[in-house]
Amino acid sequence: MAHARTLSLTEGRRAGLLGTRDRGPRPDVREKAAALLKIAEGEAPYRVARNGLLKRRDPDTVYGWLNCHEARGAQGLYEKRHGGPRRGRL
């Protein structure tokens, strides 16, 4: 049986994620912070991806956010931004 992923946060990190979720500079970062807070509250990452966010996400995406946060902390939320229009192309 697979082991359920969890996230343990100190009060400082929780407060940082709450601030990012509520007042973060970019929508994608606010969404990632919201997902991580739900995982820290005990929800399974798969459930957060499927039903816990405004837009349904692939579970691998949410697991990737969790991996980045565990490896690089809050800075991991701002890295690896994908998508959007390509610049310099006509």
GUVEXKOL-643116 format. One record per residue: residue number from 1; residue in three letters; y, x, z of N, C-alpha, C in turn. Coordinates in pm, 1 decimal. Layout:
N
<lodren k="NUM" r="ala" n_py="Y" n_px="X" n_pz="Z" ca_py="Y" ca_px="X" ca_pz="Z" c_py="Y" c_px="X" c_pz="Z"/>
...
% end
This chain:
90
<lodren k="1" r="met" n_py="-117.0" n_px="82.4" n_pz="0.0" ca_py="0.0" ca_px="0.0" ca_pz="0.0" c_py="124.3" c_px="87.5" c_pz="0.0"/>
<lodren k="2" r="ala" n_py="226.6" n_px="46.6" n_pz="-74.6" ca_py="349.8" ca_px="123.6" ca_pz="-85.7" c_py="431.3" c_px="114.0" c_pz="42.0"/>
<lodren k="3" r="his" n_py="500.9" n_px="220.1" n_pz="72.3" ca_py="587.1" ca_px="225.7" ca_pz="190.1" c_py="723.8" c_px="169.2" c_pz="153.8"/>
<lodren k="4" r="ala" n_py="774.4" n_px="75.9" n_pz="231.4" ca_py="904.8" ca_px="14.9" ca_pz="205.7" c_py="1015.8" c_px="114.9" c_pz="237.1"/>
<lodren k="5" r="arg" n_py="1110.5" n_px="128.4" n_pz="146.3" ca_py="1223.4" ca_px="218.7" ca_pz="166.3" c_py="1325.6" c_px="154.3" c_pz="258.0"/>
<lodren k="6" r="thr" n_py="1380.5" n_px="232.5" n_pz="345.6" ca_py="1484.5" ca_px="186.4" ca_pz="436.9" c_py="1598.6" c_px="286.6" c_pz="434.9"/>
<lodren k="7" r="leu" n_py="1705.8" n_px="249.5" n_pz="501.0" ca_py="1821.4" ca_px="338.1" ca_pz="510.8" c_py="1876.9" c_px="327.2" c_pz="651.4"/>
<lodren k="8" r="ser" n_py="1885.6" n_px="440.6" n_pz="719.2" ca_py="1944.4" ca_px="444.4" ca_pz="853.0" c_py="2084.1" c_px="502.6" c_pz="842.0"/>
<lodren k="9" r="leu" n_py="2180.2" n_px="433.2" n_pz="900.8" ca_py="2318.9" ca_px="477.1" ca_pz="893.5" c_py="2375.3" c_px="497.9" c_pz="1033.4"/>
<lodren k="10" r="thr" n_py="2455.9" n_px="601.8" n_pz="1047.8" ca_py="2532.4" ca_px="618.2" ca_pz="1171.1" c_py="2649.3" c_px="520.5" c_pz="1166.0"/>
<lodren k="11" r="glu" n_py="2715.4" n_px="500.8" n_pz="1278.0" ca_py="2830.7" ca_px="409.2" ca_pz="1281.1" c_py="2940.3" c_px="456.4" c_pz="1186.1"/>
<lodren k="12" r="gly" n_py="2959.0" n_px="587.1" n_pz="1177.8" ca_py="3061.2" ca_px="641.7" ca_pz="1088.3" c_py="3030.1" c_px="615.1" c_pz="942.0"/>
<lodren k="13" r="arg" n_py="2905.3" n_px="637.9" n_pz="904.8" ca_py="2866.0" ca_px="611.8" ca_pz="765.5" c_py="2870.2" c_px="463.2" c_pz="732.8"/>
<lodren k="14" r="arg" n_py="2829.0" n_px="380.0" n_pz="828.0" ca_py="2834.8" ca_px="234.7" ca_pz="807.0" c_py="2979.7" c_px="190.9" c_pz="785.9"/>
<lodren k="15" r="ala" n_py="3070.6" n_px="242.7" n_pz="869.6" ca_py="3212.0" ca_px="208.5" ca_pz="856.2" c_py="3267.1" c_px="256.3" c_pz="721.9"/>
<lodren k="16" r="gly" n_py="3224.2" n_px="375.0" n_pz="678.7" ca_py="3267.3" ca_px="426.0" ca_pz="549.2" c_py="3220.0" c_px="338.4" c_pz="434.3"/>
<lodren k="17" r="leu" n_py="3093.8" n_px="296.2" n_pz="440.3" ca_py="3041.4" ca_px="208.4" ca_pz="335.2" c_py="3109.1" c_px="70.6" c_pz="337.5"/>
<lodren k="18" r="leu" n_py="3139.0" n_px="19.9" n_pz="456.7" ca_py="3210.1" ca_px="-108.0" ca_pz="466.4" c_py="3348.2" c_px="-97.4" c_pz="402.5"/>
<lodren k="19" r="gly" n_py="3418.3" n_px="11.7" n_pz="429.5" ca_py="3549.3" ca_px="33.2" ca_pz="368.6" c_py="3540.5" c_px="46.5" c_pz="217.4"/>
<lodren k="20" r="thr" n_py="3439.8" n_px="117.5" n_pz="170.7" ca_py="3420.3" ca_px="132.6" ca_pz="26.8" c_py="3386.1" c_px="-0.7" c_pz="-37.5"/>
<lodren k="21" r="arg" n_py="3299.9" n_px="-78.1" n_pz="27.6" ca_py="3262.7" ca_px="-209.3" ca_pz="-25.5" c_py="3383.8" c_px="-301.4" c_pz="-35.4"/>
<lodren k="22" r="asp" n_py="3470.4" n_px="-297.1" n_pz="64.3" ca_py="3583.4" ca_px="-389.3" ca_pz="69.1" c_py="3706.0" c_px="-341.5" c_pz="-8.5"/>
<lodren k="23" r="arg" n_py="3727.3" n_px="-209.4" n_pz="-14.3" ca_py="3850.1" ca_px="-159.2" ca_pz="-74.6" c_py="3828.3" c_px="-42.1" c_pz="-169.8"/>
<lodren k="24" r="gly" n_py="3707.3" n_px="-25.1" n_pz="-219.6" ca_py="3677.6" ca_px="86.6" ca_pz="-307.5" c_py="3758.0" c_px="82.0" c_pz="-436.4"/>
<lodren k="25" r="pro" n_py="3783.5" n_px="197.8" n_pz="-496.4" ca_py="3868.3" ca_px="203.1" ca_pz="-615.2" c_py="3802.2" c_px="149.6" c_pz="-742.1"/>
<lodren k="26" r="arg" n_py="3671.0" n_px="147.1" n_pz="-745.3" ca_py="3601.4" ca_px="103.7" ca_pz="-867.7" c_py="3500.1" c_px="-5.4" c_pz="-834.7"/>
<lodren k="27" r="pro" n_py="3485.5" n_px="-103.1" n_pz="-923.3" ca_py="3388.9" ca_px="-211.9" ca_pz="-899.3" c_py="3245.1" c_px="-163.6" c_pz="-886.3"/>
<lodren k="28" r="asp" n_py="3205.0" n_px="-63.8" n_pz="-965.7" ca_py="3066.6" ca_px="-16.0" ca_pz="-958.4" c_py="3038.6" c_px="49.7" c_pz="-823.9"/>
<lodren k="29" r="val" n_py="3137.0" n_px="117.8" n_pz="-768.6" ca_py="3119.9" ca_px="182.8" ca_pz="-638.6" c_py="3112.4" c_px="77.0" c_pz="-528.4"/>
<lodren k="30" r="arg" n_py="3194.6" n_px="-28.0" n_pz="-538.3" ca_py="3188.4" ca_px="-136.3" ca_pz="-440.2" c_py="3051.8" c_px="-204.0" c_pz="-442.1"/>
<lodren k="31" r="glu" n_py="2995.1" n_px="-222.4" n_pz="-561.2" ca_py="2863.0" ca_px="-285.1" ca_pz="-572.9" c_py="2754.5" c_px="-196.9" c_pz="-511.3"/>
<lodren k="32" r="lys" n_py="2761.2" n_px="-68.2" n_pz="-536.5" ca_py="2663.0" ca_px="24.0" ca_pz="-479.7" c_py="2670.9" c_px="23.8" c_pz="-326.8"/>
<lodren k="33" r="ala" n_py="2792.2" n_px="24.6" n_pz="-273.8" ca_py="2809.2" ca_px="22.5" ca_pz="-128.2" c_py="2752.8" c_px="-106.1" c_pz="-68.9"/>
<lodren k="34" r="ala" n_py="2776.2" n_px="-218.9" n_pz="-135.3" ca_py="2723.6" ca_px="-346.8" ca_pz="-86.3" c_py="2571.1" c_px="-344.6" c_pz="-84.5"/>
<lodren k="35" r="ala" n_py="2510.9" n_px="-290.0" n_pz="-189.6" ca_py="2364.9" ca_px="-283.4" ca_pz="-196.7" c_py="2309.7" c_px="-195.2" c_pz="-85.2"/>
<lodren k="36" r="leu" n_py="2373.2" n_px="-80.8" n_pz="-61.2" ca_py="2325.1" ca_px="10.0" ca_pz="43.5" c_py="2339.1" c_px="-51.6" c_pz="182.1"/>
<lodren k="37" r="leu" n_py="2445.3" n_px="-125.2" n_pz="204.6" ca_py="2461.0" ca_px="-192.0" ca_pz="334.3" c_py="2351.8" c_px="-296.8" c_pz="356.3"/>
<lodren k="38" r="lys" n_py="2314.0" n_px="-369.1" n_pz="251.9" ca_py="2207.2" ca_px="-468.5" ca_pz="264.8" c_py="2073.1" c_px="-400.9" c_pz="294.2"/>
<lodren k="39" r="ile" n_py="2049.2" n_px="-286.9" n_pz="230.3" ca_py="1925.6" ca_px="-213.0" ca_pz="255.9" c_py="1924.9" c_px="-162.4" c_pz="400.0"/>
<lodren k="40" r="ala" n_py="2040.3" n_px="-114.9" n_pz="448.2" ca_py="2049.7" ca_px="-66.5" ca_pz="586.2" c_py="2028.1" c_px="-179.8" c_pz="686.4"/>
<lodren k="41" r="glu" n_py="2059.3" n_px="-303.2" n_pz="647.7" ca_py="2037.9" ca_px="-418.5" ca_pz="736.4" c_py="1892.9" c_px="-465.2" c_pz="736.8"/>
<lodren k="42" r="gly" n_py="1809.2" n_px="-404.4" n_pz="653.0" ca_py="1667.2" ca_px="-435.4" ca_pz="657.1" c_py="1610.5" c_px="-503.2" c_pz="533.3"/>
<lodren k="43" r="glu" n_py="1693.9" n_px="-534.6" n_pz="435.5" ca_py="1641.7" ca_px="-595.9" ca_pz="313.8" c_py="1574.3" c_px="-489.7" c_pz="227.6"/>
<lodren k="44" r="ala" n_py="1473.1" n_px="-530.6" n_pz="154.9" ca_py="1403.1" ca_px="-439.8" ca_pz="64.7" c_py="1489.5" c_px="-412.9" c_pz="-58.5"/>
<lodren k="45" r="pro" n_py="1491.8" n_px="-288.2" n_pz="-106.4" ca_py="1571.5" ca_px="-257.7" ca_pz="-225.0" c_py="1535.6" c_px="-345.4" c_pz="-345.6"/>
<lodren k="46" r="tyr" n_py="1407.9" n_px="-378.0" n_pz="-360.6" ca_py="1366.8" ca_px="-463.0" ca_pz="-472.4" c_py="1433.1" c_px="-600.3" c_pz="-461.7"/>
<lodren k="47" r="arg" n_py="1434.8" n_px="-655.6" n_pz="-341.5" ca_py="1495.9" ca_px="-787.2" ca_pz="-320.0" c_py="1647.3" c_px="-782.8" c_pz="-341.3"/>
<lodren k="48" r="val" n_py="1710.6" n_px="-674.7" n_pz="-296.5" ca_py="1854.2" ca_px="-659.2" ca_pz="-318.9" c_py="1883.5" c_px="-656.3" c_pz="-468.5"/>
<lodren k="49" r="ala" n_py="1801.9" n_px="-583.0" n_pz="-543.7" ca_py="1824.1" ca_px="-572.5" ca_pz="-687.9" c_py="1807.8" c_px="-706.9" c_pz="-757.6"/>
<lodren k="50" r="arg" n_py="1710.5" n_px="-784.0" n_pz="-717.1" ca_py="1680.5" ca_px="-910.1" ca_pz="-785.1" c_py="1766.7" c_px="-1026.8" c_pz="-739.9"/>
<lodren k="51" r="asn" n_py="1801.4" n_px="-1032.5" n_pz="-610.4" ca_py="1869.9" ca_px="-1151.1" ca_pz="-558.7" c_py="1990.6" c_px="-1122.3" c_pz="-470.9"/>
<lodren k="52" r="gly" n_py="2016.7" n_px="-998.5" n_pz="-435.7" ca_py="2117.5" ca_px="-970.6" ca_pz="-334.6" c_py="2255.1" c_px="-933.4" c_pz="-384.4"/>
<lodren k="53" r="leu" n_py="2272.1" n_px="-919.0" n_pz="-514.4" ca_py="2401.6" ca_px="-879.6" ca_pz="-568.5" c_py="2454.6" c_px="-988.8" c_pz="-661.1"/>
<lodren k="54" r="leu" n_py="2579.2" n_px="-976.6" n_pz="-700.8" ca_py="2636.2" ca_px="-1077.6" ca_pz="-790.6" c_py="2564.7" c_px="-1080.2" c_pz="-924.7"/>
<lodren k="55" r="lys" n_py="2526.4" n_px="-961.5" n_pz="-971.6" ca_py="2455.0" ca_px="-949.6" ca_pz="-1098.6" c_py="2315.1" c_px="-895.3" c_pz="-1070.7"/>
<lodren k="56" r="arg" n_py="2215.8" n_px="-956.0" n_pz="-1131.0" ca_py="2077.4" ca_px="-910.1" ca_pz="-1113.1" c_py="2062.9" c_px="-770.2" c_pz="-1172.8"/>
<lodren k="57" r="arg" n_py="2000.3" n_px="-681.5" n_pz="-1098.1" ca_py="1982.9" ca_px="-542.3" ca_pz="-1140.7" c_py="1835.4" c_px="-507.9" c_pz="-1149.3"/>
<lodren k="58" r="asp" n_py="1806.7" n_px="-404.9" n_pz="-1228.1" ca_py="1671.9" ca_px="-349.0" ca_pz="-1233.1" c_py="1647.8" c_px="-280.0" c_pz="-1098.7"/>
<lodren k="59" r="pro" n_py="1534.1" n_px="-302.6" n_pz="-1035.5" ca_py="1508.3" ca_px="-235.7" ca_pz="-906.4" c_py="1520.0" c_px="-83.6" c_pz="-914.7"/>
<lodren k="60" r="asp" n_py="1482.7" n_px="-23.7" n_pz="-1026.7" ca_py="1494.5" ca_px="121.1" ca_pz="-1040.0" c_py="1639.5" c_px="167.0" c_pz="-1027.8"/>
<lodren k="61" r="thr" n_py="1732.5" n_px="83.3" n_pz="-1070.8" ca_py="1874.3" ca_px="115.6" ca_pz="-1058.2" c_py="1913.4" c_px="124.4" c_pz="-911.2"/>
<lodren k="62" r="val" n_py="1872.9" n_px="26.7" n_pz="-832.4" ca_py="1907.5" ca_px="26.2" ca_pz="-690.1" c_py="1836.5" c_px="140.5" c_pz="-617.4"/>
<lodren k="63" r="tyr" n_py="1712.4" n_px="168.3" n_pz="-653.4" ca_py="1643.1" ca_px="283.4" ca_pz="-594.4" c_py="1716.1" c_px="413.1" c_pz="-631.6"/>
<lodren k="64" r="gly" n_py="1770.0" n_px="421.4" n_pz="-751.6" ca_py="1848.3" ca_px="538.1" ca_pz="-791.9" c_py="1974.1" c_px="554.3" c_pz="-707.5"/>
<lodren k="65" r="trp" n_py="2043.0" n_px="441.9" n_pz="-679.5" ca_py="2160.0" ca_px="446.7" ca_pz="-592.1" c_py="2121.4" c_px="496.0" c_pz="-454.0"/>
<lodren k="66" r="leu" n_py="2008.1" n_px="447.6" n_pz="-404.3" ca_py="1960.1" ca_px="488.6" ca_pz="-272.9" c_py="1927.4" c_px="638.2" c_pz="-271.8"/>
<lodren k="67" r="asn" n_py="1863.0" n_px="685.6" n_pz="-375.9" ca_py="1830.3" ca_px="828.5" ca_pz="-386.0" c_py="1956.7" c_px="914.2" c_pz="-388.9"/>
<lodren k="68" r="cys" n_py="2056.5" n_px="873.1" n_pz="-468.2" ca_py="2182.0" ca_px="948.5" ca_pz="-476.3" c_py="2252.8" c_px="951.5" c_pz="-341.9"/>
<lodren k="69" r="his" n_py="2253.8" n_px="839.5" n_pz="-272.8" ca_py="2321.0" ca_px="834.8" ca_pz="-142.5" c_py="2247.8" c_px="922.4" c_pz="-40.5"/>
<lodren k="70" r="glu" n_py="2116.3" n_px="920.4" n_pz="-43.0" ca_py="2040.7" ca_px="1003.8" ca_pz="50.6" c_py="2058.5" c_px="1152.6" c_pz="20.3"/>
<lodren k="71" r="ala" n_py="2072.1" n_px="1188.1" n_pz="-107.5" ca_py="2084.6" ca_px="1328.6" ca_pz="-145.2" c_py="2226.9" c_px="1381.7" c_pz="-128.6"/>
<lodren k="72" r="arg" n_py="2328.8" n_px="1299.2" n_pz="-162.5" ca_py="2465.6" ca_px="1348.3" ca_pz="-167.1" c_py="2564.3" c_px="1270.2" c_pz="-80.4"/>
<lodren k="73" r="gly" n_py="2515.9" n_px="1175.2" n_pz="-3.4" ca_py="2604.5" ca_px="1098.0" ca_pz="83.9" c_py="2696.5" c_px="1007.7" c_pz="3.7"/>
<lodren k="74" r="ala" n_py="2814.7" n_px="984.0" n_pz="56.5" ca_py="2909.8" ca_px="892.7" ca_pz="-7.4" c_py="2951.7" c_px="942.8" c_pz="-145.0"/>
<lodren k="75" r="gln" n_py="2954.0" n_px="1072.8" n_pz="-165.8" ca_py="2990.8" ca_px="1127.4" ca_pz="-297.2" c_py="2892.3" c_px="1083.4" c_pz="-404.6"/>
<lodren k="76" r="gly" n_py="2768.5" n_px="1057.6" n_pz="-367.1" ca_py="2667.9" ca_px="1012.3" ca_pz="-463.0" c_py="2699.8" c_px="877.8" c_pz="-524.8"/>
<lodren k="77" r="leu" n_py="2782.6" n_px="796.4" n_pz="-457.0" ca_py="2821.6" ca_px="666.9" ca_pz="-512.6" c_py="2914.5" c_px="681.9" c_pz="-632.3"/>
<lodren k="78" r="tyr" n_py="2990.0" n_px="790.9" n_pz="-635.5" ca_py="3089.9" ca_px="810.9" ca_pz="-740.2" c_py="3036.5" c_px="887.8" c_pz="-860.6"/>
<lodren k="79" r="glu" n_py="2919.8" n_px="945.9" n_pz="-849.3" ca_py="2864.4" ca_px="1028.1" ca_pz="-956.2" c_py="2782.7" c_px="945.2" c_pz="-1054.5"/>
<lodren k="80" r="lys" n_py="2760.3" n_px="1001.1" n_pz="-1170.0" ca_py="2672.6" ca_px="944.5" ca_pz="-1272.6" c_py="2715.8" c_px="805.4" c_pz="-1317.7"/>
<lodren k="81" r="arg" n_py="2839.3" n_px="791.9" n_pz="-1352.5" ca_py="2888.5" ca_px="664.8" ca_pz="-1404.4" c_py="2847.5" c_px="653.7" c_pz="-1550.0"/>
<lodren k="82" r="his" n_py="2784.6" n_px="543.1" n_pz="-1584.8" ca_py="2735.4" ca_px="521.8" ca_pz="-1720.0" c_py="2795.0" c_px="393.8" c_pz="-1777.2"/>
<lodren k="83" r="gly" n_py="2780.1" n_px="379.4" n_pz="-1907.2" ca_py="2822.1" ca_px="255.4" ca_pz="-1972.6" c_py="2969.2" c_px="255.7" c_pz="-2009.1"/>
<lodren k="84" r="gly" n_py="3012.3" n_px="146.7" n_pz="-2066.5" ca_py="3150.7" ca_px="131.8" ca_pz="-2107.8" c_py="3172.4" c_px="182.7" c_pz="-2248.3"/>
<lodren k="85" r="pro" n_py="3288.8" n_px="160.4" n_pz="-2301.9" ca_py="3317.3" ca_px="203.3" ca_pz="-2438.6" c_py="3324.4" c_px="355.5" c_pz="-2450.0"/>
<lodren k="86" r="arg" n_py="3283.4" n_px="404.6" n_pz="-2563.5" ca_py="3289.3" ca_px="547.5" ca_pz="-2590.0" c_py="3430.8" c_px="582.7" c_pz="-2633.1"/>
<lodren k="87" r="arg" n_py="3483.1" n_px="691.3" n_pz="-2582.3" ca_py="3618.4" ca_px="733.1" ca_pz="-2618.2" c_py="3614.8" c_px="822.5" c_pz="-2740.6"/>
<lodren k="88" r="gly" n_py="3714.7" n_px="807.3" n_pz="-2823.1" ca_py="3726.4" ca_px="895.4" ca_pz="-2940.6" c_py="3644.6" c_px="850.9" c_pz="-3060.0"/>
<lodren k="89" r="arg" n_py="3581.4" n_px="734.3" n_pz="-3052.1" ca_py="3501.7" ca_px="685.7" ca_pz="-3164.9" c_py="3571.9" c_px="565.5" c_pz="-3225.5"/>
<lodren k="90" r="leu" n_py="3569.7" n_px="559.4" n_pz="-3354.2" ca_py="3630.2" ca_px="444.7" ca_pz="-3423.5" c_py="3526.2" c_px="349.8" c_pz="-3474.3"/>
% end
